[in-house]
Amino acid sequence: MIKIDKLVKTYGENTVLNQIDLEVTSGEVVVIIGPSGSGKSTFLRCLNLLEQPTDGQITFEGNDLLAKNVNIDQIRQKMGMVFQSFNLFPHKTVLENLTLSPIKVKKMAPAAAEKTAQDLLAQVGLADKANSYPASLSGGQQQRVAIARALAMDPDVMLFDEPTSALDPEMVGEVLAVMQTLAEKGMTMVVVTHEMGF
């Protein structure tokens, strides 16, 4: 599904990623663990070109992501990403956060998008928070909404960038439980973290 060959990322004279090779097969869960500042997040962000690699090759579902003619926006629709800081839209309700991209990008009918969103919120244990705003939720709840939002686009792979590092210790378990359920359902996942608990 994802094949990385000799991936290099430099910032000026500083080489952050040096000749990284990795292959991720469908249904596999890959966890990359390392200390802060070791390039884990940079690596993950290179996978969907939020960071432009300096050299190397990234292939996703047979598509060369670094080819000049690649439609990266179309590719990104198949890659859900969950960020350390949730990145929810604060001025939109939980339901609106989940339905915005399916309606705007995938041209899904609003009623269908809302049904999918409600189902996903139930899966992450937040069906009762559909009309809440992110500021009224705990960190763990916001991260579960962020996971549901990424899943609303029906991705083929989920990328997790330090998904629990911004959470209080008691909130970590609820996010890990959602991730565990995704893994059990066969979702392909790439997770970067500095937490050995993974």
Contacts in CASP RR format, 6 or more apart in sequence:
PFRMAT RR
TARGET T0000
AUTHOR 0000-0000-0000
METHOD contacts of the structure
MODEL  1
MIKIDKLVKTYGENTVLNQIDLEVTSGEVVVIIGPSGSGKSTFLRCLNLL
EQPTDGQITFEGNDLLAKNVNIDQIRQKMGMVFQSFNLFPHKTVLENLTL
SPIKVKKMAPAAAEKTAQDLLAQVGLADKANSYPASLSGGQQQRVAIARA
LAMDPDVMLFDEPTSALDPEMVGEVLAVMQTLAEKGMTMVVVTHEMGF
1 24 0 8 1.000
1 25 0 8 1.000
1 26 0 8 1.000
1 27 0 8 1.000
1 28 0 8 1.000
1 60 0 8 1.000
1 61 0 8 1.000
1 156 0 8 1.000
1 157 0 8 1.000
1 188 0 8 1.000
2 22 0 8 1.000
2 23 0 8 1.000
2 24 0 8 1.000
2 47 0 8 1.000
2 58 0 8 1.000
2 59 0 8 1.000
2 60 0 8 1.000
2 157 0 8 1.000
2 188 0 8 1.000
2 190 0 8 1.000
3 22 0 8 1.000
3 23 0 8 1.000
3 24 0 8 1.000
3 57 0 8 1.000
3 58 0 8 1.000
3 59 0 8 1.000
4 20 0 8 1.000
4 21 0 8 1.000
4 22 0 8 1.000
4 23 0 8 1.000
4 47 0 8 1.000
4 56 0 8 1.000
4 57 0 8 1.000
4 58 0 8 1.000
4 59 0 8 1.000
5 21 0 8 1.000
5 56 0 8 1.000
5 57 0 8 1.000
5 58 0 8 1.000
5 59 0 8 1.000
6 19 0 8 1.000
6 20 0 8 1.000
6 21 0 8 1.000
6 55 0 8 1.000
6 56 0 8 1.000
6 57 0 8 1.000
7 17 0 8 1.000
7 19 0 8 1.000
7 20 0 8 1.000
7 21 0 8 1.000
7 22 0 8 1.000
7 43 0 8 1.000
7 46 0 8 1.000
7 53 0 8 1.000
7 55 0 8 1.000
7 56 0 8 1.000
7 57 0 8 1.000
7 58 0 8 1.000
8 15 0 8 1.000
8 17 0 8 1.000
8 18 0 8 1.000
8 19 0 8 1.000
8 20 0 8 1.000
8 53 0 8 1.000
8 54 0 8 1.000
8 55 0 8 1.000
8 56 0 8 1.000
9 15 0 8 1.000
9 16 0 8 1.000
9 17 0 8 1.000
9 42 0 8 1.000
9 43 0 8 1.000
9 46 0 8 1.000
9 51 0 8 1.000
9 53 0 8 1.000
9 54 0 8 1.000
10 16 0 8 1.000
10 54 0 8 1.000
16 39 0 8 1.000
16 42 0 8 1.000
17 39 0 8 1.000
17 42 0 8 1.000
17 43 0 8 1.000
17 46 0 8 1.000
17 53 0 8 1.000
20 43 0 8 1.000
22 30 0 8 1.000
24 30 0 8 1.000
24 157 0 8 1.000
24 188 0 8 1.000
24 190 0 8 1.000
25 188 0 8 1.000
26 156 0 8 1.000
26 188 0 8 1.000
27 186 0 8 1.000
27 187 0 8 1.000
27 188 0 8 1.000
27 189 0 8 1.000
28 188 0 8 1.000
28 189 0 8 1.000
29 183 0 8 1.000
29 188 0 8 1.000
29 189 0 8 1.000
29 191 0 8 1.000
30 189 0 8 1.000
30 190 0 8 1.000
30 191 0 8 1.000
31 191 0 8 1.000
31 192 0 8 1.000
31 193 0 8 1.000
31 198 0 8 1.000
32 40 0 8 1.000
32 43 0 8 1.000
32 44 0 8 1.000
32 190 0 8 1.000
32 191 0 8 1.000
32 192 0 8 1.000
32 193 0 8 1.000
33 40 0 8 1.000
33 192 0 8 1.000
33 193 0 8 1.000
33 194 0 8 1.000
33 195 0 8 1.000
33 196 0 8 1.000
33 198 0 8 1.000
34 40 0 8 1.000
34 193 0 8 1.000
34 194 0 8 1.000
35 194 0 8 1.000
36 194 0 8 1.000
40 162 0 8 1.000
40 192 0 8 1.000
40 193 0 8 1.000
40 194 0 8 1.000
41 84 0 8 1.000
41 161 0 8 1.000
41 162 0 8 1.000
41 192 0 8 1.000
42 51 0 8 1.000
43 192 0 8 1.000
44 81 0 8 1.000
44 159 0 8 1.000
44 160 0 8 1.000
44 161 0 8 1.000
44 190 0 8 1.000
44 192 0 8 1.000
45 51 0 8 1.000
45 161 0 8 1.000
46 52 0 8 1.000
46 53 0 8 1.000
46 58 0 8 1.000
47 58 0 8 1.000
47 60 0 8 1.000
47 79 0 8 1.000
47 159 0 8 1.000
47 190 0 8 1.000
48 65 0 8 1.000
48 72 0 8 1.000
48 75 0 8 1.000
48 76 0 8 1.000
48 79 0 8 1.000
48 81 0 8 1.000
48 159 0 8 1.000
49 65 0 8 1.000
49 72 0 8 1.000
49 76 0 8 1.000
50 81 0 8 1.000
53 66 0 8 1.000
56 66 0 8 1.000
57 64 0 8 1.000
57 66 0 8 1.000
58 64 0 8 1.000
58 65 0 8 1.000
58 66 0 8 1.000
59 65 0 8 1.000
60 75 0 8 1.000
60 78 0 8 1.000
60 79 0 8 1.000
60 157 0 8 1.000
61 78 0 8 1.000
61 156 0 8 1.000
63 70 0 8 1.000
63 75 0 8 1.000
64 70 0 8 1.000
65 72 0 8 1.000
65 75 0 8 1.000
77 105 0 8 1.000
77 106 0 8 1.000
77 153 0 8 1.000
77 155 0 8 1.000
78 155 0 8 1.000
78 156 0 8 1.000
78 157 0 8 1.000
79 155 0 8 1.000
79 156 0 8 1.000
79 157 0 8 1.000
79 158 0 8 1.000
79 159 0 8 1.000
80 150 0 8 1.000
80 151 0 8 1.000
80 153 0 8 1.000
80 155 0 8 1.000
80 157 0 8 1.000
80 158 0 8 1.000
80 159 0 8 1.000
81 150 0 8 1.000
81 158 0 8 1.000
81 159 0 8 1.000
81 160 0 8 1.000
81 161 0 8 1.000
82 143 0 8 1.000
82 146 0 8 1.000
82 147 0 8 1.000
82 150 0 8 1.000
82 158 0 8 1.000
82 159 0 8 1.000
82 160 0 8 1.000
82 161 0 8 1.000
82 163 0 8 1.000
83 146 0 8 1.000
83 161 0 8 1.000
84 161 0 8 1.000
84 162 0 8 1.000
84 163 0 8 1.000
84 165 0 8 1.000
84 166 0 8 1.000
85 166 0 8 1.000
86 134 0 8 1.000
86 139 0 8 1.000
86 142 0 8 1.000
86 143 0 8 1.000
86 145 0 8 1.000
86 146 0 8 1.000
86 166 0 8 1.000
87 146 0 8 1.000
88 94 0 8 1.000
88 97 0 8 1.000
88 134 0 8 1.000
88 142 0 8 1.000
88 145 0 8 1.000
88 146 0 8 1.000
88 149 0 8 1.000
89 96 0 8 1.000
89 97 0 8 1.000
89 100 0 8 1.000
89 134 0 8 1.000
90 133 0 8 1.000
90 134 0 8 1.000
90 135 0 8 1.000
91 133 0 8 1.000
92 100 0 8 1.000
92 133 0 8 1.000
93 130 0 8 1.000
93 131 0 8 1.000
93 132 0 8 1.000
93 133 0 8 1.000
94 121 0 8 1.000
94 126 0 8 1.000
94 129 0 8 1.000
94 130 0 8 1.000
94 131 0 8 1.000
94 132 0 8 1.000
94 133 0 8 1.000
94 134 0 8 1.000
94 137 0 8 1.000
94 145 0 8 1.000
95 114 0 8 1.000
95 117 0 8 1.000
95 118 0 8 1.000
95 121 0 8 1.000
95 130 0 8 1.000
95 131 0 8 1.000
97 134 0 8 1.000
97 145 0 8 1.000
97 149 0 8 1.000
98 113 0 8 1.000
98 116 0 8 1.000
98 117 0 8 1.000
98 120 0 8 1.000
98 121 0 8 1.000
98 145 0 8 1.000
98 148 0 8 1.000
98 149 0 8 1.000
98 152 0 8 1.000
99 110 0 8 1.000
99 113 0 8 1.000
99 114 0 8 1.000
99 116 0 8 1.000
99 117 0 8 1.000
99 152 0 8 1.000
101 149 0 8 1.000
101 152 0 8 1.000
101 153 0 8 1.000
102 108 0 8 1.000
102 112 0 8 1.000
102 113 0 8 1.000
102 116 0 8 1.000
102 117 0 8 1.000
102 152 0 8 1.000
102 153 0 8 1.000
103 109 0 8 1.000
103 110 0 8 1.000
103 113 0 8 1.000
105 153 0 8 1.000
106 153 0 8 1.000
108 116 0 8 1.000
113 152 0 8 1.000
116 152 0 8 1.000
117 130 0 8 1.000
117 148 0 8 1.000
117 152 0 8 1.000
118 127 0 8 1.000
118 130 0 8 1.000
120 148 0 8 1.000
120 151 0 8 1.000
120 152 0 8 1.000
121 127 0 8 1.000
121 129 0 8 1.000
121 130 0 8 1.000
121 145 0 8 1.000
121 148 0 8 1.000
123 148 0 8 1.000
123 151 0 8 1.000
123 178 0 8 1.000
123 181 0 8 1.000
124 144 0 8 1.000
124 145 0 8 1.000
124 147 0 8 1.000
124 148 0 8 1.000
124 178 0 8 1.000
125 144 0 8 1.000
126 141 0 8 1.000
126 144 0 8 1.000
126 145 0 8 1.000
126 148 0 8 1.000
129 137 0 8 1.000
129 141 0 8 1.000
129 145 0 8 1.000
134 142 0 8 1.000
134 145 0 8 1.000
137 145 0 8 1.000
138 168 0 8 1.000
138 171 0 8 1.000
139 166 0 8 1.000
139 167 0 8 1.000
139 168 0 8 1.000
139 171 0 8 1.000
140 167 0 8 1.000
140 171 0 8 1.000
140 174 0 8 1.000
140 175 0 8 1.000
141 174 0 8 1.000
143 163 0 8 1.000
143 164 0 8 1.000
143 166 0 8 1.000
143 167 0 8 1.000
143 171 0 8 1.000
143 175 0 8 1.000
144 174 0 8 1.000
144 175 0 8 1.000
144 178 0 8 1.000
147 158 0 8 1.000
147 163 0 8 1.000
147 175 0 8 1.000
147 178 0 8 1.000
147 179 0 8 1.000
147 182 0 8 1.000
150 158 0 8 1.000
151 158 0 8 1.000
151 182 0 8 1.000
156 188 0 8 1.000
157 187 0 8 1.000
157 188 0 8 1.000
157 189 0 8 1.000
157 190 0 8 1.000
158 182 0 8 1.000
158 187 0 8 1.000
158 188 0 8 1.000
158 189 0 8 1.000
158 190 0 8 1.000
159 189 0 8 1.000
159 190 0 8 1.000
160 179 0 8 1.000
160 189 0 8 1.000
160 190 0 8 1.000
160 191 0 8 1.000
160 192 0 8 1.000
160 193 0 8 1.000
161 192 0 8 1.000
162 192 0 8 1.000
162 193 0 8 1.000
162 194 0 8 1.000
163 175 0 8 1.000
163 179 0 8 1.000
163 191 0 8 1.000
163 193 0 8 1.000
164 171 0 8 1.000
164 172 0 8 1.000
164 173 0 8 1.000
164 175 0 8 1.000
164 176 0 8 1.000
164 193 0 8 1.000
164 195 0 8 1.000
165 193 0 8 1.000
165 194 0 8 1.000
165 195 0 8 1.000
167 175 0 8 1.000
172 195 0 8 1.000
179 189 0 8 1.000
179 191 0 8 1.000
182 189 0 8 1.000
183 189 0 8 1.000
191 198 0 8 1.000
END
